[in-house]
Protein backbone atom coordinates (compact mmCIF):
# COMPACT_ATOMS: atom_id res chain seq x y z
CA UNK A 1 0.00 0.00 0.00
CA UNK A 2 1.30 3.46 -0.87
CA UNK A 3 2.36 5.80 1.89
CA UNK A 4 0.32 8.89 1.04
CA UNK A 5 2.01 10.99 3.72
CA UNK A 6 5.58 10.38 2.50
CA UNK A 7 7.43 13.30 0.94
CA UNK A 8 7.80 12.92 -2.81
CA UNK A 9 11.37 12.47 -3.95
CA UNK A 10 13.12 13.97 -6.92
CA UNK A 11 12.59 11.92 -10.02
CA UNK A 12 15.44 11.24 -12.38
CA UNK A 13 14.82 9.53 -15.68
CA UNK A 14 17.29 6.91 -16.79
CA UNK A 15 16.95 6.96 -20.52
CA UNK A 16 18.24 3.55 -21.51
CA UNK A 17 19.14 0.21 -20.07
CA UNK A 18 20.30 -2.93 -21.80
CA UNK A 19 19.38 -6.36 -20.54
CA UNK A 20 20.54 -9.74 -21.78
CA UNK A 21 18.01 -12.47 -22.55
CA UNK A 22 18.37 -14.05 -19.10
CA UNK A 23 17.70 -10.76 -17.33
CA UNK A 24 14.67 -10.10 -19.53
CA UNK A 25 13.31 -13.57 -18.80
CA UNK A 26 13.78 -13.07 -15.04
CA UNK A 27 12.12 -9.69 -15.18
CA UNK A 28 9.16 -10.97 -17.21
CA UNK A 29 8.72 -13.85 -14.76
CA UNK A 30 8.61 -11.45 -11.80
CA UNK A 31 6.24 -9.10 -13.63
CA UNK A 32 3.85 -11.97 -14.34
CA UNK A 33 3.73 -12.83 -10.63
CA UNK A 34 1.88 -9.58 -9.93
CA UNK A 35 0.16 -7.55 -12.65
CA UNK A 36 0.34 -4.41 -10.47
CA UNK A 37 4.14 -4.37 -10.66
CA UNK A 38 5.66 -2.34 -13.48
CA UNK A 39 9.22 -2.61 -14.81
CA UNK A 40 10.17 0.71 -13.22
CA UNK A 41 8.99 -0.51 -9.80
CA UNK A 42 10.89 -3.76 -10.23
CA UNK A 43 14.10 -1.90 -11.04
CA UNK A 44 13.63 0.44 -8.06
CA UNK A 45 13.02 -2.62 -5.86
CA UNK A 46 16.27 -4.15 -7.11
CA UNK A 47 18.18 -0.99 -6.26
CA UNK A 48 16.58 -0.90 -2.81
CA UNK A 49 17.40 -4.58 -2.22
CA UNK A 50 21.04 -3.99 -3.19
CA UNK A 51 21.20 -0.93 -0.95
CA UNK A 52 19.93 -2.94 2.04
CA UNK A 53 22.61 -5.62 1.63
CA UNK A 54 25.94 -5.70 3.35
CA UNK A 55 28.52 -4.05 1.10
CA UNK A 56 30.41 -7.29 0.50
CA UNK A 57 27.21 -9.12 -0.55
CA UNK A 58 26.16 -6.20 -2.73
CA UNK A 59 29.54 -6.14 -4.45
CA UNK A 60 29.33 -9.89 -5.13
CA UNK A 61 25.85 -9.57 -6.69
CA UNK A 62 27.09 -6.68 -8.85
CA UNK A 63 30.09 -8.73 -9.99
CA UNK A 64 27.82 -11.70 -10.77
CA UNK A 65 25.52 -9.48 -12.82
CA UNK A 66 28.45 -7.93 -14.68
CA UNK A 67 29.74 -11.38 -15.61
CA UNK A 68 26.54 -12.28 -17.45
PDB file of N, H, CA, C and O in Angstrom:
ATOM      1  N   UNK A   1       0.837  -1.167   0.000  1.00  0.00           N
ATOM      2  CA  UNK A   1       0.000   0.000   0.000  1.00  0.00           C
ATOM      3  C   UNK A   1       0.891   1.243   0.000  1.00  0.00           C
ATOM      4  O   UNK A   1       1.903   1.288   0.700  1.00  0.00           O
ATOM      5  N   UNK A   2       0.517   2.228  -0.773  1.00  0.00           N
ATOM      6  H   UNK A   2      -0.305   2.191  -1.342  1.00  0.00           H
ATOM      7  CA  UNK A   2       1.299   3.463  -0.868  1.00  0.00           C
ATOM      8  C   UNK A   2       1.206   4.277   0.397  1.00  0.00           C
ATOM      9  O   UNK A   2       0.150   4.369   1.022  1.00  0.00           O
ATOM     10  N   UNK A   3       2.338   4.875   0.771  1.00  0.00           N
ATOM     11  H   UNK A   3       3.196   4.801   0.264  1.00  0.00           H
ATOM     12  CA  UNK A   3       2.357   5.799   1.894  1.00  0.00           C
ATOM     13  C   UNK A   3       2.002   7.173   1.338  1.00  0.00           C
ATOM     14  O   UNK A   3       2.819   7.809   0.672  1.00  0.00           O
ATOM     15  N   UNK A   4       0.797   7.621   1.611  1.00  0.00           N
ATOM     16  H   UNK A   4       0.134   7.104   2.152  1.00  0.00           H
ATOM     17  CA  UNK A   4       0.323   8.887   1.039  1.00  0.00           C
ATOM     18  C   UNK A   4       0.853  10.097   1.793  1.00  0.00           C
ATOM     19  O   UNK A   4       0.704  11.226   1.328  1.00  0.00           O
ATOM     20  N   UNK A   5       1.472   9.877   2.954  1.00  0.00           N
ATOM     21  H   UNK A   5       1.593   8.959   3.332  1.00  0.00           H
ATOM     22  CA  UNK A   5       2.012  10.993   3.721  1.00  0.00           C
ATOM     23  C   UNK A   5       3.511  11.195   3.481  1.00  0.00           C
ATOM     24  O   UNK A   5       4.088  12.173   3.957  1.00  0.00           O
ATOM     25  N   UNK A   6       4.135  10.286   2.755  1.00  0.00           N
ATOM     26  H   UNK A   6       3.666   9.491   2.369  1.00  0.00           H
ATOM     27  CA  UNK A   6       5.576  10.384   2.505  1.00  0.00           C
ATOM     28  C   UNK A   6       5.872  11.546   1.556  1.00  0.00           C
ATOM     29  O   UNK A   6       5.106  11.830   0.636  1.00  0.00           O
ATOM     30  N   UNK A   7       6.995  12.205   1.804  1.00  0.00           N
ATOM     31  H   UNK A   7       7.617  11.974   2.552  1.00  0.00           H
ATOM     32  CA  UNK A   7       7.425  13.302   0.942  1.00  0.00           C
ATOM     33  C   UNK A   7       7.874  12.741  -0.402  1.00  0.00           C
ATOM     34  O   UNK A   7       8.618  11.761  -0.456  1.00  0.00           O
ATOM     35  N   UNK A   8       7.425  13.360  -1.471  1.00  0.00           N
ATOM     36  H   UNK A   8       6.822  14.156  -1.427  1.00  0.00           H
ATOM     37  CA  UNK A   8       7.800  12.920  -2.813  1.00  0.00           C
ATOM     38  C   UNK A   8       9.269  13.230  -3.057  1.00  0.00           C
ATOM     39  O   UNK A   8       9.753  14.309  -2.716  1.00  0.00           O
ATOM     40  N   UNK A   9       9.963  12.283  -3.645  1.00  0.00           N
ATOM     41  H   UNK A   9       9.570  11.407  -3.923  1.00  0.00           H
ATOM     42  CA  UNK A   9      11.372  12.474  -3.950  1.00  0.00           C
ATOM     43  C   UNK A   9      11.566  13.039  -5.342  1.00  0.00           C
ATOM     44  O   UNK A   9      10.644  13.064  -6.158  1.00  0.00           O
ATOM     45  N   UNK A  10      12.762  13.486  -5.592  1.00  0.00           N
ATOM     46  H   UNK A  10      13.511  13.466  -4.929  1.00  0.00           H
ATOM     47  CA  UNK A  10      13.125  13.975  -6.920  1.00  0.00           C
ATOM     48  C   UNK A  10      13.137  12.788  -7.874  1.00  0.00           C
ATOM     49  O   UNK A  10      13.636  11.714  -7.541  1.00  0.00           O
ATOM     50  N   UNK A  11      12.600  12.988  -9.023  1.00  0.00           N
ATOM     51  H   UNK A  11      12.194  13.861  -9.295  1.00  0.00           H
ATOM     52  CA  UNK A  11      12.592  11.916 -10.021  1.00  0.00           C
ATOM     53  C   UNK A  11      13.658  12.183 -11.075  1.00  0.00           C
ATOM     54  O   UNK A  11      13.768  13.284 -11.614  1.00  0.00           O
ATOM     55  N   UNK A  12      14.423  11.166 -11.345  1.00  0.00           N
ATOM     56  H   UNK A  12      14.333  10.272 -10.908  1.00  0.00           H
ATOM     57  CA  UNK A  12      15.437  11.242 -12.381  1.00  0.00           C
ATOM     58  C   UNK A  12      15.136  10.148 -13.394  1.00  0.00           C
ATOM     59  O   UNK A  12      14.943   8.991 -13.021  1.00  0.00           O
ATOM     60  N   UNK A  13      15.094  10.497 -14.637  1.00  0.00           N
ATOM     61  H   UNK A  13      15.250  11.437 -14.940  1.00  0.00           H
ATOM     62  CA  UNK A  13      14.817   9.525 -15.685  1.00  0.00           C
ATOM     63  C   UNK A  13      16.116   8.935 -16.184  1.00  0.00           C
ATOM     64  O   UNK A  13      17.039   9.653 -16.567  1.00  0.00           O
ATOM     65  N   UNK A  14      16.172   7.620 -16.174  1.00  0.00           N
ATOM     66  H   UNK A  14      15.422   7.037 -15.863  1.00  0.00           H
ATOM     67  CA  UNK A  14      17.288   6.909 -16.787  1.00  0.00           C
ATOM     68  C   UNK A  14      16.810   6.517 -18.169  1.00  0.00           C
ATOM     69  O   UNK A  14      15.858   5.751 -18.320  1.00  0.00           O
ATOM     70  N   UNK A  15      17.469   7.040 -19.156  1.00  0.00           N
ATOM     71  H   UNK A  15      18.243   7.662 -19.034  1.00  0.00           H
ATOM     72  CA  UNK A  15      16.953   6.962 -20.519  1.00  0.00           C
ATOM     73  C   UNK A  15      17.098   5.599 -21.183  1.00  0.00           C
ATOM     74  O   UNK A  15      16.270   5.241 -22.021  1.00  0.00           O
ATOM     75  N   UNK A  16      18.104   4.846 -20.841  1.00  0.00           N
ATOM     76  H   UNK A  16      18.777   5.137 -20.160  1.00  0.00           H
ATOM     77  CA  UNK A  16      18.239   3.555 -21.507  1.00  0.00           C
ATOM     78  C   UNK A  16      18.917   2.547 -20.594  1.00  0.00           C
ATOM     79  O   UNK A  16      19.764   2.890 -19.770  1.00  0.00           O
ATOM     80  N   UNK A  17      18.529   1.326 -20.763  1.00  0.00           N
ATOM     81  H   UNK A  17      17.841   1.047 -21.433  1.00  0.00           H
ATOM     82  CA  UNK A  17      19.144   0.205 -20.069  1.00  0.00           C
ATOM     83  C   UNK A  17      19.177  -0.955 -21.043  1.00  0.00           C
ATOM     84  O   UNK A  17      18.268  -1.128 -21.854  1.00  0.00           O
ATOM     85  N   UNK A  18      20.219  -1.736 -20.957  1.00  0.00           N
ATOM     86  H   UNK A  18      20.957  -1.595 -20.298  1.00  0.00           H
ATOM     87  CA  UNK A  18      20.298  -2.931 -21.796  1.00  0.00           C
ATOM     88  C   UNK A  18      20.277  -4.152 -20.906  1.00  0.00           C
ATOM     89  O   UNK A  18      20.962  -4.205 -19.885  1.00  0.00           O
ATOM     90  N   UNK A  19      19.491  -5.125 -21.299  1.00  0.00           N
ATOM     91  H   UNK A  19      18.934  -5.082 -22.128  1.00  0.00           H
ATOM     92  CA  UNK A  19      19.376  -6.359 -20.538  1.00  0.00           C
ATOM     93  C   UNK A  19      19.616  -7.533 -21.471  1.00  0.00           C
ATOM     94  O   UNK A  19      19.154  -7.538 -22.612  1.00  0.00           O
ATOM     95  N   UNK A  20      20.349  -8.537 -20.974  1.00  0.00           N
ATOM     96  H   UNK A  20      20.724  -8.534 -20.047  1.00  0.00           H
ATOM     97  CA  UNK A  20      20.538  -9.740 -21.777  1.00  0.00           C
ATOM     98  C   UNK A  20      19.260 -10.589 -21.697  1.00  0.00           C
ATOM     99  O   UNK A  20      18.341 -10.280 -20.938  1.00  0.00           O
ATOM    100  N   UNK A  21      19.224 -11.647 -22.484  1.00  0.00           N
ATOM    101  H   UNK A  21      19.970 -11.897 -23.100  1.00  0.00           H
ATOM    102  CA  UNK A  21      18.014 -12.469 -22.550  1.00  0.00           C
ATOM    103  C   UNK A  21      17.644 -13.070 -21.195  1.00  0.00           C
ATOM    104  O   UNK A  21      16.464 -13.166 -20.858  1.00  0.00           O
ATOM    105  N   UNK A  22      18.653 -13.474 -20.415  1.00  0.00           N
ATOM    106  H   UNK A  22      19.612 -13.396 -20.689  1.00  0.00           H
ATOM    107  CA  UNK A  22      18.368 -14.055 -19.097  1.00  0.00           C
ATOM    108  C   UNK A  22      17.746 -13.023 -18.175  1.00  0.00           C
ATOM    109  O   UNK A  22      16.796 -13.331 -17.455  1.00  0.00           O
ATOM    110  N   UNK A  23      18.262 -11.811 -18.183  1.00  0.00           N
ATOM    111  H   UNK A  23      19.033 -11.560 -18.768  1.00  0.00           H
ATOM    112  CA  UNK A  23      17.703 -10.758 -17.333  1.00  0.00           C
ATOM    113  C   UNK A  23      16.273 -10.425 -17.748  1.00  0.00           C
ATOM    114  O   UNK A  23      15.409 -10.214 -16.897  1.00  0.00           O
ATOM    115  N   UNK A  24      16.027 -10.377 -19.037  1.00  0.00           N
ATOM    116  H   UNK A  24      16.729 -10.548 -19.729  1.00  0.00           H
ATOM    117  CA  UNK A  24      14.674 -10.100 -19.532  1.00  0.00           C
ATOM    118  C   UNK A  24      13.723 -11.204 -19.092  1.00  0.00           C
ATOM    119  O   UNK A  24      12.602 -10.928 -18.664  1.00  0.00           O
ATOM    120  N   UNK A  25      14.163 -12.446 -19.196  1.00  0.00           N
ATOM    121  H   UNK A  25      15.074 -12.670 -19.544  1.00  0.00           H
ATOM    122  CA  UNK A  25      13.314 -13.575 -18.797  1.00  0.00           C
ATOM    123  C   UNK A  25      13.005 -13.519 -17.303  1.00  0.00           C
ATOM    124  O   UNK A  25      11.871 -13.767 -16.894  1.00  0.00           O
ATOM    125  N   UNK A  26      14.008 -13.197 -16.487  1.00  0.00           N
ATOM    126  H   UNK A  26      14.930 -12.996 -16.819  1.00  0.00           H
ATOM    127  CA  UNK A  26      13.778 -13.075 -15.038  1.00  0.00           C
ATOM    128  C   UNK A  26      12.806 -11.951 -14.734  1.00  0.00           C
ATOM    129  O   UNK A  26      11.907 -12.099 -13.907  1.00  0.00           O
ATOM    130  N   UNK A  27      12.993 -10.827 -15.409  1.00  0.00           N
ATOM    131  H   UNK A  27      13.723 -10.706 -16.082  1.00  0.00           H
ATOM    132  CA  UNK A  27      12.117  -9.686 -15.175  1.00  0.00           C
ATOM    133  C   UNK A  27      10.686 -10.014 -15.590  1.00  0.00           C
ATOM    134  O   UNK A  27       9.748  -9.716 -14.851  1.00  0.00           O
ATOM    135  N   UNK A  28      10.507 -10.613 -16.743  1.00  0.00           N
ATOM    136  H   UNK A  28      11.269 -10.855 -17.344  1.00  0.00           H
ATOM    137  CA  UNK A  28       9.164 -10.967 -17.208  1.00  0.00           C
ATOM    138  C   UNK A  28       8.493 -11.946 -16.252  1.00  0.00           C
ATOM    139  O   UNK A  28       7.292 -11.851 -16.002  1.00  0.00           O
ATOM    140  N   UNK A  29       9.270 -12.887 -15.718  1.00  0.00           N
ATOM    141  H   UNK A  29      10.246 -12.964 -15.921  1.00  0.00           H
ATOM    142  CA  UNK A  29       8.718 -13.846 -14.756  1.00  0.00           C
ATOM    143  C   UNK A  29       8.223 -13.124 -13.506  1.00  0.00           C
ATOM    144  O   UNK A  29       7.133 -13.415 -13.013  1.00  0.00           O
ATOM    145  N   UNK A  30       9.014 -12.190 -12.993  1.00  0.00           N
ATOM    146  H   UNK A  30       9.899 -11.954 -13.394  1.00  0.00           H
ATOM    147  CA  UNK A  30       8.612 -11.451 -11.798  1.00  0.00           C
ATOM    148  C   UNK A  30       7.418 -10.534 -12.079  1.00  0.00           C
ATOM    149  O   UNK A  30       6.557 -10.355 -11.217  1.00  0.00           O
ATOM    150  N   UNK A  31       7.366  -9.959 -13.273  1.00  0.00           N
ATOM    151  H   UNK A  31       8.066 -10.105 -13.972  1.00  0.00           H
ATOM    152  CA  UNK A  31       6.239  -9.096 -13.634  1.00  0.00           C
ATOM    153  C   UNK A  31       4.951  -9.893 -13.752  1.00  0.00           C
ATOM    154  O   UNK A  31       3.879  -9.381 -13.429  1.00  0.00           O
ATOM    155  N   UNK A  32       5.036 -11.133 -14.206  1.00  0.00           N
ATOM    156  H   UNK A  32       5.907 -11.549 -14.468  1.00  0.00           H
ATOM    157  CA  UNK A  32       3.845 -11.974 -14.337  1.00  0.00           C
ATOM    158  C   UNK A  32       3.306 -12.426 -12.987  1.00  0.00           C
ATOM    159  O   UNK A  32       2.128 -12.764 -12.868  1.00  0.00           O
ATOM    160  N   UNK A  33       4.168 -12.431 -11.965  1.00  0.00           N
ATOM    161  H   UNK A  33       5.124 -12.156 -12.062  1.00  0.00           H
ATOM    162  CA  UNK A  33       3.725 -12.831 -10.628  1.00  0.00           C
ATOM    163  C   UNK A  33       2.696 -11.866 -10.064  1.00  0.00           C
ATOM    164  O   UNK A  33       1.825 -12.263  -9.290  1.00  0.00           O
ATOM    165  N   UNK A  34       2.793 -10.595 -10.451  1.00  0.00           N
ATOM    166  H   UNK A  34       3.501 -10.272 -11.079  1.00  0.00           H
ATOM    167  CA  UNK A  34       1.878  -9.580  -9.930  1.00  0.00           C
ATOM    168  C   UNK A  34       1.643  -8.531 -11.014  1.00  0.00           C
ATOM    169  O   UNK A  34       2.552  -7.770 -11.345  1.00  0.00           O
ATOM    170  N   UNK A  35       0.441  -8.487 -11.564  1.00  0.00           N
ATOM    171  H   UNK A  35      -0.297  -9.106 -11.296  1.00  0.00           H
ATOM    172  CA  UNK A  35       0.163  -7.545 -12.654  1.00  0.00           C
ATOM    173  C   UNK A  35       0.220  -6.076 -12.227  1.00  0.00           C
ATOM    174  O   UNK A  35       0.238  -5.195 -13.087  1.00  0.00           O
ATOM    175  N   UNK A  36       0.249  -5.794 -10.937  1.00  0.00           N
ATOM    176  H   UNK A  36       0.234  -6.510 -10.239  1.00  0.00           H
ATOM    177  CA  UNK A  36       0.335  -4.412 -10.468  1.00  0.00           C
ATOM    178  C   UNK A  36       1.767  -3.880 -10.494  1.00  0.00           C
ATOM    179  O   UNK A  36       1.989  -2.673 -10.389  1.00  0.00           O
ATOM    180  N   UNK A  37       2.726  -4.776 -10.633  1.00  0.00           N
ATOM    181  H   UNK A  37       2.546  -5.756 -10.718  1.00  0.00           H
ATOM    182  CA  UNK A  37       4.140  -4.369 -10.661  1.00  0.00           C
ATOM    183  C   UNK A  37       4.519  -3.972 -12.080  1.00  0.00           C
ATOM    184  O   UNK A  37       4.212  -4.675 -13.043  1.00  0.00           O
ATOM    185  N   UNK A  38       5.184  -2.844 -12.187  1.00  0.00           N
ATOM    186  H   UNK A  38       5.433  -2.273 -11.405  1.00  0.00           H
ATOM    187  CA  UNK A  38       5.661  -2.344 -13.484  1.00  0.00           C
ATOM    188  C   UNK A  38       7.175  -2.476 -13.524  1.00  0.00           C
ATOM    189  O   UNK A  38       7.814  -2.562 -12.476  1.00  0.00           O
ATOM    190  N   UNK A  39       7.758  -2.494 -14.718  1.00  0.00           N
ATOM    191  H   UNK A  39       7.238  -2.424 -15.570  1.00  0.00           H
ATOM    192  CA  UNK A  39       9.221  -2.614 -14.810  1.00  0.00           C
ATOM    193  C   UNK A  39       9.961  -1.561 -13.987  1.00  0.00           C
ATOM    194  O   UNK A  39      10.971  -1.877 -13.359  1.00  0.00           O
ATOM    195  N   UNK A  40       9.489  -0.336 -13.977  1.00  0.00           N
ATOM    196  H   UNK A  40       8.669  -0.079 -14.487  1.00  0.00           H
ATOM    197  CA  UNK A  40      10.174   0.709 -13.215  1.00  0.00           C
ATOM    198  C   UNK A  40      10.164   0.409 -11.721  1.00  0.00           C
ATOM    199  O   UNK A  40      11.146   0.681 -11.030  1.00  0.00           O
ATOM    200  N   UNK A  41       9.070  -0.147 -11.217  1.00  0.00           N
ATOM    201  H   UNK A  41       8.273  -0.368 -11.779  1.00  0.00           H
ATOM    202  CA  UNK A  41       8.986  -0.508  -9.803  1.00  0.00           C
ATOM    203  C   UNK A  41       9.944  -1.654  -9.503  1.00  0.00           C
ATOM    204  O   UNK A  41      10.612  -1.663  -8.469  1.00  0.00           O
ATOM    205  N   UNK A  42      10.005  -2.610 -10.409  1.00  0.00           N
ATOM    206  H   UNK A  42       9.463  -2.602 -11.249  1.00  0.00           H
ATOM    207  CA  UNK A  42      10.892  -3.761 -10.227  1.00  0.00           C
ATOM    208  C   UNK A  42      12.354  -3.320 -10.185  1.00  0.00           C
ATOM    209  O   UNK A  42      13.132  -3.828  -9.378  1.00  0.00           O
ATOM    210  N   UNK A  43      12.723  -2.395 -11.034  1.00  0.00           N
ATOM    211  H   UNK A  43      12.091  -1.982 -11.690  1.00  0.00           H
ATOM    212  CA  UNK A  43      14.098  -1.895 -11.041  1.00  0.00           C
ATOM    213  C   UNK A  43      14.383  -1.120  -9.756  1.00  0.00           C
ATOM    214  O   UNK A  43      15.450  -1.277  -9.163  1.00  0.00           O
ATOM    215  N   UNK A  44      13.441  -0.289  -9.323  1.00  0.00           N
ATOM    216  H   UNK A  44      12.573  -0.161  -9.804  1.00  0.00           H
ATOM    217  CA  UNK A  44      13.631   0.443  -8.056  1.00  0.00           C
ATOM    218  C   UNK A  44      13.742  -0.528  -6.882  1.00  0.00           C
ATOM    219  O   UNK A  44      14.524  -0.306  -5.958  1.00  0.00           O
ATOM    220  N   UNK A  45      12.957  -1.603  -6.922  1.00  0.00           N
ATOM    221  H   UNK A  45      12.322  -1.784  -7.672  1.00  0.00           H
ATOM    222  CA  UNK A  45      13.023  -2.616  -5.859  1.00  0.00           C
ATOM    223  C   UNK A  45      14.393  -3.292  -5.845  1.00  0.00           C
ATOM    224  O   UNK A  45      14.945  -3.569  -4.780  1.00  0.00           O
ATOM    225  N   UNK A  46      14.933  -3.554  -7.028  1.00  0.00           N
ATOM    226  H   UNK A  46      14.485  -3.329  -7.893  1.00  0.00           H
ATOM    227  CA  UNK A  46      16.267  -4.152  -7.109  1.00  0.00           C
ATOM    228  C   UNK A  46      17.333  -3.244  -6.526  1.00  0.00           C
ATOM    229  O   UNK A  46      18.239  -3.703  -5.830  1.00  0.00           O
ATOM    230  N   UNK A  47      17.224  -1.958  -6.811  1.00  0.00           N
ATOM    231  H   UNK A  47      16.489  -1.585  -7.377  1.00  0.00           H
ATOM    232  CA  UNK A  47      18.179  -0.993  -6.257  1.00  0.00           C
ATOM    233  C   UNK A  47      18.049  -0.943  -4.739  1.00  0.00           C
ATOM    234  O   UNK A  47      19.052  -0.914  -4.026  1.00  0.00           O
ATOM    235  N   UNK A  48      16.814  -0.932  -4.246  1.00  0.00           N
ATOM    236  H   UNK A  48      15.999  -0.955  -4.825  1.00  0.00           H
ATOM    237  CA  UNK A  48      16.581  -0.904  -2.811  1.00  0.00           C
ATOM    238  C   UNK A  48      17.132  -2.172  -2.146  1.00  0.00           C
ATOM    239  O   UNK A  48      17.755  -2.103  -1.087  1.00  0.00           O
ATOM    240  N   UNK A  49      16.898  -3.319  -2.772  1.00  0.00           N
ATOM    241  H   UNK A  49      16.391  -3.376  -3.632  1.00  0.00           H
ATOM    242  CA  UNK A  49      17.403  -4.580  -2.219  1.00  0.00           C
ATOM    243  C   UNK A  49      18.932  -4.567  -2.153  1.00  0.00           C
ATOM    244  O   UNK A  49      19.515  -4.990  -1.155  1.00  0.00           O
ATOM    245  N   UNK A  50      19.573  -4.088  -3.204  1.00  0.00           N
ATOM    246  H   UNK A  50      19.100  -3.744  -4.015  1.00  0.00           H
ATOM    247  CA  UNK A  50      21.039  -3.990  -3.186  1.00  0.00           C
ATOM    248  C   UNK A  50      21.507  -3.038  -2.091  1.00  0.00           C
ATOM    249  O   UNK A  50      22.476  -3.324  -1.389  1.00  0.00           O
ATOM    250  N   UNK A  51      20.833  -1.929  -1.949  1.00  0.00           N
ATOM    251  H   UNK A  51      20.045  -1.697  -2.520  1.00  0.00           H
ATOM    252  CA  UNK A  51      21.201  -0.935  -0.947  1.00  0.00           C
ATOM    253  C   UNK A  51      21.110  -1.504   0.472  1.00  0.00           C
ATOM    254  O   UNK A  51      21.915  -1.157   1.335  1.00  0.00           O
ATOM    255  N   UNK A  52      20.137  -2.370   0.707  1.00  0.00           N
ATOM    256  H   UNK A  52      19.482  -2.652   0.006  1.00  0.00           H
ATOM    257  CA  UNK A  52      19.927  -2.935   2.041  1.00  0.00           C
ATOM    258  C   UNK A  52      20.918  -4.048   2.385  1.00  0.00           C
ATOM    259  O   UNK A  52      21.019  -4.449   3.544  1.00  0.00           O
ATOM    260  N   UNK A  53      21.640  -4.542   1.399  1.00  0.00           N
ATOM    261  H   UNK A  53      21.558  -4.216   0.457  1.00  0.00           H
ATOM    262  CA  UNK A  53      22.606  -5.619   1.627  1.00  0.00           C
ATOM    263  C   UNK A  53      23.879  -5.096   2.277  1.00  0.00           C
ATOM    264  O   UNK A  53      24.195  -3.908   2.212  1.00  0.00           O
ATOM    265  N   UNK A  54      24.593  -6.015   2.901  1.00  0.00           N
ATOM    266  H   UNK A  54      24.336  -6.980   2.953  1.00  0.00           H
ATOM    267  CA  UNK A  54      25.945  -5.702   3.354  1.00  0.00           C
ATOM    268  C   UNK A  54      26.770  -5.381   2.114  1.00  0.00           C
ATOM    269  O   UNK A  54      26.529  -5.937   1.043  1.00  0.00           O
ATOM    270  N   UNK A  55      27.733  -4.493   2.256  1.00  0.00           N
ATOM    271  H   UNK A  55      27.928  -4.041   3.126  1.00  0.00           H
ATOM    272  CA  UNK A  55      28.516  -4.053   1.098  1.00  0.00           C
ATOM    273  C   UNK A  55      29.202  -5.215   0.385  1.00  0.00           C
ATOM    274  O   UNK A  55      29.259  -5.238  -0.844  1.00  0.00           O
ATOM    275  N   UNK A  56      29.718  -6.166   1.136  1.00  0.00           N
ATOM    276  H   UNK A  56      29.672  -6.147   2.135  1.00  0.00           H
ATOM    277  CA  UNK A  56      30.410  -7.295   0.501  1.00  0.00           C
ATOM    278  C   UNK A  56      29.439  -8.138  -0.321  1.00  0.00           C
ATOM    279  O   UNK A  56      29.784  -8.583  -1.415  1.00  0.00           O
ATOM    280  N   UNK A  57      28.222  -8.365   0.196  1.00  0.00           N
ATOM    281  H   UNK A  57      27.942  -8.003   1.085  1.00  0.00           H
ATOM    282  CA  UNK A  57      27.214  -9.121  -0.550  1.00  0.00           C
ATOM    283  C   UNK A  57      26.770  -8.350  -1.782  1.00  0.00           C
ATOM    284  O   UNK A  57      26.613  -8.917  -2.863  1.00  0.00           O
ATOM    285  N   UNK A  58      26.570  -7.045  -1.605  1.00  0.00           N
ATOM    286  H   UNK A  58      26.698  -6.584  -0.727  1.00  0.00           H
ATOM    287  CA  UNK A  58      26.159  -6.196  -2.728  1.00  0.00           C
ATOM    288  C   UNK A  58      27.191  -6.250  -3.845  1.00  0.00           C
ATOM    289  O   UNK A  58      26.849  -6.411  -5.016  1.00  0.00           O
ATOM    290  N   UNK A  59      28.456  -6.113  -3.467  1.00  0.00           N
ATOM    291  H   UNK A  59      28.734  -5.983  -2.515  1.00  0.00           H
ATOM    292  CA  UNK A  59      29.539  -6.140  -4.453  1.00  0.00           C
ATOM    293  C   UNK A  59      29.555  -7.464  -5.208  1.00  0.00           C
ATOM    294  O   UNK A  59      29.761  -7.489  -6.421  1.00  0.00           O
ATOM    295  N   UNK A  60      29.335  -8.573  -4.484  1.00  0.00           N
ATOM    296  H   UNK A  60      29.167  -8.553  -3.499  1.00  0.00           H
ATOM    297  CA  UNK A  60      29.332  -9.885  -5.132  1.00  0.00           C
ATOM    298  C   UNK A  60      28.184 -10.013  -6.132  1.00  0.00           C
ATOM    299  O   UNK A  60      28.371 -10.553  -7.222  1.00  0.00           O
ATOM    300  N   UNK A  61      27.003  -9.520  -5.769  1.00  0.00           N
ATOM    301  H   UNK A  61      26.852  -9.081  -4.883  1.00  0.00           H
ATOM    302  CA  UNK A  61      25.852  -9.568  -6.686  1.00  0.00           C
ATOM    303  C   UNK A  61      26.145  -8.713  -7.926  1.00  0.00           C
ATOM    304  O   UNK A  61      25.827  -9.110  -9.047  1.00  0.00           O
ATOM    305  N   UNK A  62      26.745  -7.557  -7.720  1.00  0.00           N
ATOM    306  H   UNK A  62      27.004  -7.235  -6.810  1.00  0.00           H
ATOM    307  CA  UNK A  62      27.088  -6.681  -8.853  1.00  0.00           C
ATOM    308  C   UNK A  62      28.109  -7.356  -9.760  1.00  0.00           C
ATOM    309  O   UNK A  62      27.992  -7.282 -10.983  1.00  0.00           O
ATOM    310  N   UNK A  63      29.107  -8.014  -9.176  1.00  0.00           N
ATOM    311  H   UNK A  63      29.201  -8.074  -8.182  1.00  0.00           H
ATOM    312  CA  UNK A  63      30.090  -8.730  -9.991  1.00  0.00           C
ATOM    313  C   UNK A  63      29.445  -9.874 -10.749  1.00  0.00           C
ATOM    314  O   UNK A  63      29.766 -10.098 -11.916  1.00  0.00           O
ATOM    315  N   UNK A  64      28.533 -10.610 -10.099  1.00  0.00           N
ATOM    316  H   UNK A  64      28.272 -10.428  -9.151  1.00  0.00           H
ATOM    317  CA  UNK A  64      27.823 -11.699 -10.772  1.00  0.00           C
ATOM    318  C   UNK A  64      27.000 -11.183 -11.940  1.00  0.00           C
ATOM    319  O   UNK A  64      26.976 -11.799 -13.005  1.00  0.00           O
ATOM    320  N   UNK A  65      26.327 -10.059 -11.746  1.00  0.00           N
ATOM    321  H   UNK A  65      26.347  -9.559 -10.880  1.00  0.00           H
ATOM    322  CA  UNK A  65      25.517  -9.476 -12.824  1.00  0.00           C
ATOM    323  C   UNK A  65      26.401  -9.002 -13.964  1.00  0.00           C
ATOM    324  O   UNK A  65      26.042  -9.156 -15.132  1.00  0.00           O
ATOM    325  N   UNK A  66      27.540  -8.435 -13.644  1.00  0.00           N
ATOM    326  H   UNK A  66      27.832  -8.310 -12.696  1.00  0.00           H
ATOM    327  CA  UNK A  66      28.446  -7.929 -14.683  1.00  0.00           C
ATOM    328  C   UNK A  66      29.029  -9.058 -15.516  1.00  0.00           C
ATOM    329  O   UNK A  66      29.361  -8.864 -16.686  1.00  0.00           O
ATOM    330  N   UNK A  67      29.153 -10.233 -14.918  1.00  0.00           N
ATOM    331  H   UNK A  67      28.883 -10.389 -13.968  1.00  0.00           H
ATOM    332  CA  UNK A  67      29.742 -11.379 -15.615  1.00  0.00           C
ATOM    333  C   UNK A  67      28.788 -12.004 -16.630  1.00  0.00           C
ATOM    334  O   UNK A  67      29.209 -12.777 -17.490  1.00  0.00           O
ATOM    335  N   UNK A  68      27.516 -11.671 -16.528  1.00  0.00           N
ATOM    336  H   UNK A  68      27.174 -11.043 -15.829  1.00  0.00           H
ATOM    337  CA  UNK A  68      26.536 -12.280 -17.452  1.00  0.00           C
ATOM    338  C   UNK A  68      26.250 -11.331 -18.532  1.00  0.00           C
ATOM    339  O   UNK A  68      25.454 -11.631 -19.422  1.00  0.00           O
TER     340      UNK A  68
END
